[in-house]
Amino acid sequence: MLKRDFPILEYDSEKRAVINPEEVFRPAQVPPACVMTFFQDILDKLQRDGKTKKVAAIKSEMGEFPVFELEFQDRKVAVCNPGVGAPLACVSMEELIALGCKKFVACGSGGVLDREILRGTVLVVESAVRQEGTSYHYLPPSREVEADRETIEDLIGVLNNHNIKYLQGKVWTTDAIFRETRDLVELRRQEGCLMVEMEASALLAVARFRGVKFGEILGAGDDVSGENWDERYCSEKSSHREKLFWLAVEAALAF
């Protein structure tokens, strides 16, 4: 490992760390397929309806992140909210792997960089620009990280089976939602990014480092492409979140 001018670039390929998730979390009775969703309202509804059963928990100073088991078409899948932002989501993913999950689909929302992308449009993440910090602890420095092609095709297959119109392409992953400046938005748009979000590049890096399958689908949310932020919230269109979740469940089981 070389000392660099910028510490974030001091990548160490050593697999063993001082703290290793498999030493802290023992395998549990969790399904190998897992959906990590940032839609807490969906998980709350499933719990109220009695459709989920708690099978494990990820614990932190913020409290407990429950891991649920959900039955879908006579098969079982783990579902949880990994927490928003790359560091927290990746810690959750590490712990889920230690518990026994091996195949992951994440689903959430992204801010569009092109106002022509309508709210609720589905995006299959093919690659991500790494403007967060977490991925640099898992992969050598690079501008982007790509998703596994086979996983992308599996996600597309599920969408095609339901005749869902979708986009596929690149996202911009950032740690700082209040630092998405106009110049940065324009630069990312020129690079081919369709949406901005906070976890994709880091989750892709963890998956590659740990040798597990990972894919992500996003629903188009707010618009950051103009002079002013457009929340674009419309209650009658919020049902796309639930549809996206169930597509993620089906895809996780299809891997």
C-alpha positions as CSV (number, residue, x, y, z in Angstrom):
1,M,0.0,0.0,0.0
2,L,1.4,3.4,-1.0
3,K,1.0,6.6,0.9
4,R,-0.9,9.1,-1.3
5,D,-1.4,12.9,-1.2
6,F,-5.1,12.2,-0.6
7,P,-5.8,9.5,2.0
8,I,-9.0,8.4,0.3
9,L,-6.8,7.0,-2.5
10,E,-4.7,4.8,-0.1
11,Y,-6.5,1.6,-1.1
12,D,-5.4,-1.6,0.7
13,S,-6.3,-4.9,-1.0
14,E,-5.7,-6.9,2.2
15,K,-8.9,-9.0,2.8
16,R,-8.5,-9.3,6.6
17,A,-9.3,-6.2,8.6
18,V,-9.0,-5.5,12.4
19,I,-12.8,-6.1,12.6
20,N,-14.4,-8.6,10.3
21,P,-18.1,-9.0,9.9
22,E,-18.1,-12.8,10.0
23,E,-16.5,-12.6,13.5
24,V,-19.2,-10.3,14.8
25,F,-22.2,-11.8,13.0
26,R,-22.8,-15.5,12.9
27,P,-24.9,-17.0,10.1
28,A,-28.6,-17.0,10.8
29,Q,-31.7,-18.5,9.3
30,V,-32.0,-15.8,6.6
31,P,-32.8,-16.5,2.9
32,P,-29.9,-16.2,0.5
33,A,-31.8,-13.6,-1.7
34,C,-32.2,-10.2,-0.2
35,V,-33.9,-7.0,-1.2
36,M,-32.5,-3.8,0.3
37,T,-35.1,-1.1,0.0
38,F,-34.9,2.5,1.1
39,F,-38.7,2.7,1.1
40,Q,-39.4,2.4,4.8
41,D,-43.1,3.0,4.2
42,I,-43.3,-0.2,2.2
43,L,-41.6,-2.3,4.9
44,D,-44.0,-0.7,7.5
45,K,-47.0,-1.6,5.5
46,L,-45.8,-5.2,5.0
47,Q,-45.3,-5.5,8.7
48,R,-48.7,-4.1,9.6
49,D,-50.3,-6.5,7.1
50,G,-48.6,-9.5,8.8
51,K,-46.6,-10.4,5.7
52,T,-43.2,-10.3,7.2
53,K,-41.4,-12.1,10.0
54,K,-38.3,-10.8,11.7
55,V,-35.5,-13.2,11.4
56,A,-32.4,-11.2,12.3
57,A,-31.3,-7.7,13.2
58,I,-28.5,-5.3,12.5
59,K,-27.6,-3.3,15.5
60,S,-25.9,0.1,15.9
61,E,-25.8,3.1,18.1
62,M,-28.9,4.4,16.2
63,G,-30.8,1.3,17.3
64,E,-31.9,-1.8,15.5
65,F,-32.3,-2.4,11.8
66,P,-34.6,-5.5,11.6
67,V,-34.2,-8.0,8.8
68,F,-37.4,-9.6,7.7
69,E,-38.4,-12.7,5.9
70,L,-41.0,-12.3,3.2
71,E,-42.8,-15.1,1.2
72,F,-43.3,-14.5,-2.5
73,Q,-44.7,-17.2,-4.9
74,D,-43.9,-19.9,-2.4
75,R,-40.3,-18.8,-2.0
76,K,-38.6,-16.7,0.8
77,V,-36.6,-13.5,0.5
78,A,-34.9,-11.3,3.1
79,V,-36.0,-7.7,3.1
80,C,-34.6,-4.7,5.0
81,N,-33.9,-1.0,5.0
82,P,-30.0,-0.8,4.9
83,G,-30.1,2.9,5.8
84,V,-29.6,5.9,3.6
85,G,-26.1,6.9,2.4
86,A,-23.1,4.8,1.3
87,P,-21.3,4.2,4.6
88,L,-24.4,2.9,6.5
89,A,-25.8,1.0,3.5
90,C,-22.5,-0.8,3.0
91,V,-22.1,-1.7,6.7
92,S,-25.6,-3.2,6.5
93,M,-24.7,-5.1,3.3
94,E,-21.5,-6.5,5.0
95,E,-23.5,-7.7,8.0
96,L,-26.2,-9.2,5.8
97,I,-23.5,-11.2,3.9
98,A,-22.2,-12.4,7.2
99,L,-25.7,-13.5,8.2
100,G,-25.9,-15.6,5.0
101,C,-27.3,-13.4,2.2
102,K,-25.6,-13.9,-1.1
103,K,-27.8,-12.3,-3.8
104,F,-28.9,-8.6,-3.5
105,V,-31.2,-6.2,-5.2
106,A,-31.5,-2.6,-4.0
107,C,-34.4,-0.4,-4.9
108,G,-34.9,3.2,-4.2
109,S,-35.3,6.6,-5.9
110,G,-33.0,8.9,-7.8
111,G,-33.0,12.5,-8.7
112,V,-33.1,13.0,-12.5
113,L,-30.5,15.0,-14.4
114,D,-32.9,15.3,-17.4
115,R,-36.4,16.7,-16.8
116,E,-37.7,14.6,-19.7
117,I,-37.3,11.5,-17.5
118,L,-40.8,11.3,-16.0
119,R,-41.4,10.6,-12.4
120,G,-41.7,6.9,-11.7
121,T,-39.6,5.9,-14.7
122,V,-37.5,2.7,-13.8
123,L,-33.8,2.8,-14.3
124,V,-31.6,-0.3,-14.3
125,V,-28.2,0.8,-12.9
126,E,-25.4,-0.3,-15.3
127,S,-22.6,1.8,-13.7
128,A,-22.0,4.6,-11.2
129,V,-19.6,7.6,-10.9
130,R,-17.8,7.2,-7.6
131,Q,-18.2,10.6,-5.8
132,E,-18.7,9.0,-2.4
133,G,-16.0,7.8,0.0
134,T,-16.9,4.3,0.9
135,S,-16.1,2.5,-2.4
136,Y,-12.5,3.6,-2.2
137,H,-12.0,1.2,0.7
138,Y,-13.2,-1.8,-1.4
139,L,-11.8,-1.1,-4.9
140,P,-8.7,0.7,-6.3
141,P,-9.4,4.3,-7.3
142,S,-11.3,4.7,-10.6
143,R,-13.8,7.2,-11.9
144,E,-16.6,4.6,-12.2
145,V,-17.7,1.1,-11.2
146,E,-19.8,-1.2,-13.4
147,A,-22.5,-3.7,-12.5
148,D,-22.1,-7.3,-13.5
149,R,-23.6,-7.8,-17.0
150,E,-25.4,-11.0,-16.1
151,T,-27.1,-9.3,-13.2
152,I,-28.2,-6.5,-15.4
153,E,-29.7,-9.0,-17.8
154,D,-31.6,-10.7,-15.0
155,L,-33.1,-7.4,-13.9
156,I,-34.1,-6.5,-17.5
157,G,-35.6,-10.0,-17.9
158,V,-38.0,-9.4,-15.0
159,L,-39.0,-6.0,-16.3
160,N,-39.6,-7.4,-19.7
161,N,-41.8,-10.1,-18.3
162,H,-44.1,-7.5,-16.9
163,N,-43.9,-5.2,-19.9
164,I,-42.3,-2.5,-17.8
165,K,-40.8,0.4,-19.8
166,Y,-37.3,1.2,-18.4
167,L,-34.0,3.0,-18.9
168,Q,-30.6,1.5,-18.3
169,G,-27.5,3.5,-17.7
170,K,-25.2,5.4,-15.4
171,V,-25.9,7.1,-12.1
172,W,-23.9,9.6,-10.1
173,T,-23.3,8.5,-6.4
174,T,-22.7,11.4,-4.0
175,D,-22.4,11.7,-0.2
176,A,-23.7,15.3,-0.1
177,I,-27.2,16.1,-1.4
178,F,-26.7,19.8,-0.5
179,R,-23.6,20.0,-2.7
180,E,-25.1,19.0,-6.0
181,T,-24.2,22.2,-7.7
182,R,-25.3,23.3,-11.2
183,D,-21.8,22.8,-12.6
184,L,-21.5,19.3,-11.1
185,V,-25.0,18.4,-12.5
186,E,-23.9,19.5,-15.9
187,L,-20.6,17.6,-15.7
188,R,-22.4,14.4,-14.7
189,R,-24.9,14.9,-17.5
190,Q,-22.1,15.2,-20.0
191,E,-20.6,12.0,-18.6
192,G,-23.9,10.2,-19.3
193,C,-25.4,10.0,-15.9
194,L,-29.2,9.8,-15.8
195,M,-29.8,10.1,-12.1
196,V,-28.1,11.0,-8.8
197,E,-28.4,8.9,-5.6
198,M,-26.3,8.1,-2.6
199,E,-25.4,4.4,-2.5
200,A,-25.0,2.6,-5.9
201,S,-21.2,2.9,-6.5
202,A,-20.4,1.8,-2.9
203,L,-22.7,-1.1,-2.9
204,L,-21.4,-2.3,-6.3
205,A,-17.9,-2.1,-4.8
206,V,-18.7,-4.1,-1.7
207,A,-20.4,-6.7,-3.9
208,R,-17.4,-7.1,-6.1
209,F,-15.0,-7.2,-3.1
210,R,-17.1,-9.9,-1.3
211,G,-18.0,-11.9,-4.4
212,V,-21.8,-11.6,-4.1
213,K,-24.4,-10.7,-6.7
214,F,-25.8,-7.2,-6.6
215,G,-28.1,-5.2,-8.9
216,E,-30.1,-2.0,-8.4
217,I,-33.3,-0.5,-9.9
218,L,-34.3,3.1,-9.2
219,G,-37.5,5.0,-9.7
220,A,-37.2,8.5,-11.0
221,G,-38.1,11.0,-8.3
222,D,-37.2,14.7,-8.0
223,D,-35.5,16.8,-10.7
224,V,-32.2,18.5,-10.1
225,S,-31.6,19.5,-13.8
226,G,-33.0,23.0,-13.7
227,E,-32.1,26.3,-12.1
228,N,-34.2,25.3,-9.1
229,W,-34.9,22.0,-7.4
230,D,-38.2,20.5,-8.5
231,E,-39.5,18.0,-5.9
232,R,-42.1,16.7,-8.4
233,Y,-44.0,15.0,-5.6
234,C,-47.5,13.8,-6.5
235,S,-49.4,11.5,-4.1
236,E,-51.3,9.6,-6.8
237,K,-48.0,8.7,-8.5
238,S,-46.3,7.4,-5.3
239,S,-47.6,3.9,-6.0
240,H,-44.6,3.3,-8.3
241,R,-42.5,2.8,-5.1
242,E,-44.5,-0.4,-4.2
243,K,-44.4,-1.7,-7.7
244,L,-40.7,-1.2,-7.8
245,F,-40.3,-3.1,-4.6
246,W,-42.1,-6.1,-5.8
247,L,-40.1,-6.1,-9.0
248,A,-37.0,-6.1,-6.9
249,V,-38.3,-9.1,-4.9
250,E,-38.9,-11.0,-8.1
251,A,-35.5,-10.1,-9.5
252,A,-33.7,-11.2,-6.3
253,L,-35.3,-14.6,-6.5
254,A,-34.5,-14.8,-10.2
255,F,-30.7,-14.5,-9.7
